[in-house]
């Protein structure tokens, strides 16, 4: 039936319909991937909160310096494929983010150890780093999570954070280094996807 109908349509319309089908498939795949990652983060956060000591982020970030960040209205993110869990997050000055991440990163290194393909590779580092930072905000009792992201390029996964000047900084959790501003870094940090997970504070 579908093939018969296609034969009646002009080639441009057929190509358009095929493109729509492909986009629908890619969207469904994105939703499936997002739901899978969201489940993984939830499990990790529960496990970390129950079994490991992570200092509250109040030791490194100050609520008086926080700004409320609305990712859905961020024009920078419109350049990327995104999955945003919450309507708003806290951003902080860059130096406070660096202090917090420099505290968390050695902890995850003790848990993960060295890079191992498929077991503790880049996506695991980025996912666990994000989870530890989320727990740090939960322990602080902040009503929002920090604007800390998981980023993907075609060949790598890593993290990012937003500062109070509106910049999103690419962060490498394996080395505790700020690589540069989102959109200005080169391979393997040529970001294509941005994911902002959420975690419900008690």
C-alpha positions in Angstrom: 0.0 0.0 0.0 2.8 2.4 1.0 4.9 1.5 -2.0 1.9 2.0 -4.3 1.2 5.4 -2.8 4.8 6.5 -3.2 4.6 5.7 -6.9 2.0 8.4 -7.2 4.0 11.1 -5.5 6.7 13.3 -7.0 10.3 12.4 -6.0 10.7 15.5 -3.9 7.7 14.6 -1.7 9.0 11.0 -1.4 12.4 12.3 -0.2 10.7 14.6 2.3 8.6 11.7 3.7 11.7 9.5 4.0 13.5 12.3 5.8 10.6 12.7 8.2 10.7 8.9 8.8 14.4 9.1 9.6 14.0 12.1 11.9 11.2 10.2 13.8 13.5 7.2 14.2 16.4 9.3 15.5 14.1 11.1 17.9 12.8 7.8 19.3 16.3 6.6 19.6 17.3 9.8 21.5 14.4 9.3 23.9 15.4 5.7 24.5 19.0 6.7 25.2 18.0 9.5 27.5 15.7 7.3 29.5 18.5 4.7 29.9 21.0 7.2 31.0 18.5 8.8 33.4 18.0 5.4 35.0 21.8 4.9 35.3 22.2 8.3 37.0 19.4 7.7 39.4 20.9 4.3 40.5 24.4 5.9 40.8 23.2 8.8 42.9 21.3 6.5 45.3 24.3 4.2 45.6 26.8 7.1 46.2 24.5 8.8 48.7 24.1 5.6 50.7 27.6 4.3 50.7 30.2 7.0 50.0 31.3 10.2 51.7 30.9 13.2 49.4 31.3 16.6 51.0 28.4 19.1 50.4 29.1 21.6 47.7 28.6 24.4 50.3 32.2 24.0 51.2 33.1 25.3 47.7 30.1 27.1 46.3 28.2 29.9 47.9 24.4 30.3 47.5 24.7 34.1 47.6 26.8 33.9 44.4 24.4 31.5 42.7 22.4 32.5 39.7 19.4 30.7 38.4 20.0 29.3 34.9 17.2 28.4 32.5 18.7 26.0 29.9 15.6 25.9 27.7 16.1 29.6 26.9 19.8 29.4 26.4 20.6 30.2 22.8 24.0 28.5 23.0 22.4 25.1 23.6 20.2 25.5 20.5 23.3 24.7 18.5 23.4 21.2 20.0 21.4 18.1 20.4 20.1 18.4 24.0 18.3 16.4 26.7 17.4 18.7 29.6 15.9 17.1 32.8 15.0 20.2 34.8 13.6 23.7 34.0 16.4 25.5 36.0 19.7 25.0 37.6 22.2 27.0 39.7 25.3 28.5 38.0 28.3 29.7 39.9 31.4 31.7 39.3 34.0 29.7 37.4 36.5 29.6 40.2 33.9 28.1 42.6 33.1 25.4 40.0 36.8 24.6 39.7 37.2 24.3 43.5 34.2 21.9 43.7 35.3 19.7 40.8 38.8 19.6 42.1 37.4 18.1 45.3 35.2 15.6 43.6 37.5 14.4 40.8 40.1 12.6 43.1 37.2 10.7 44.8 36.0 9.3 41.5 39.5 8.4 40.5 39.8 6.3 43.6 36.5 4.6 42.7 37.0 4.1 38.9 40.8 3.8 38.7 42.5 4.0 35.4 40.8 4.1 32.0 39.7 0.7 30.8 37.8 0.1 27.5 34.1 -0.5 28.0 34.4 -0.8 31.8 35.7 2.5 32.9 36.0 4.5 29.7 35.1 8.1 29.0 31.4 7.9 29.3 31.7 6.2 32.7 34.0 8.9 33.9 31.5 11.6 32.7 28.5 9.8 34.1 30.0 9.1 37.5 31.5 12.6 37.8 28.0 14.0 37.2 26.5 11.7 39.8 29.0 12.7 42.5 28.5 16.4 41.8 24.7 15.8 42.0 25.1 14.2 45.4 27.2 17.1 46.6 24.3 19.4 45.8 21.8 17.1 47.5 24.0 17.0 50.7 24.1 20.8 50.7 20.3 20.9 50.8 20.2 23.3 47.8 16.7 23.3 46.1 18.3 23.0 42.6 21.1 21.1 41.1 24.1 22.8 39.6 24.4 23.5 35.9 26.8 20.6 35.3 26.5 18.6 32.1 27.5 15.5 30.3 28.8 16.3 26.9 29.4 14.1 23.8 31.5 14.5 20.7 31.7 11.9 17.9 34.6 10.2 19.7 34.5 11.2 23.4 32.4 11.9 26.5 33.2 14.4 29.2 31.5 17.1 31.3 30.8 20.8 31.2 29.6 23.5 33.6 28.0 27.0 33.2 29.4 30.0 35.0 27.7 33.3 35.9 29.0 35.0 32.8 27.0 32.8 30.6 29.9 30.6 29.5 29.7 26.8 29.3 33.1 25.3 30.0 34.3 21.9 28.7 35.7 19.9 31.6 37.7 16.7 31.4 36.9 14.5 34.4 39.8 12.1 33.7 42.4 14.9 34.3 40.5 17.6 36.2 41.2 20.1 33.5 39.1 22.8 32.0 39.6 22.4 28.3 38.0 25.6 27.0 34.6 27.2 26.2 31.9 25.1 24.6 32.0 25.7 20.8 35.6 26.7 20.8 37.3 23.4 21.5 38.6 21.0 18.9 38.5 17.2 18.6 38.0 15.1 20.7 36.1 17.9 22.4 34.0 19.0 19.4 30.7 18.7 21.2 27.6 17.6 19.4 25.3 16.6 22.4 24.6 18.2 25.7 22.8 16.4 28.5 21.7 18.1 31.8 20.5 15.4 34.2 18.4 16.2 37.2 18.2 14.9 40.7 15.4 15.5 43.2 16.6 17.0 46.4 14.8 15.8 49.6 
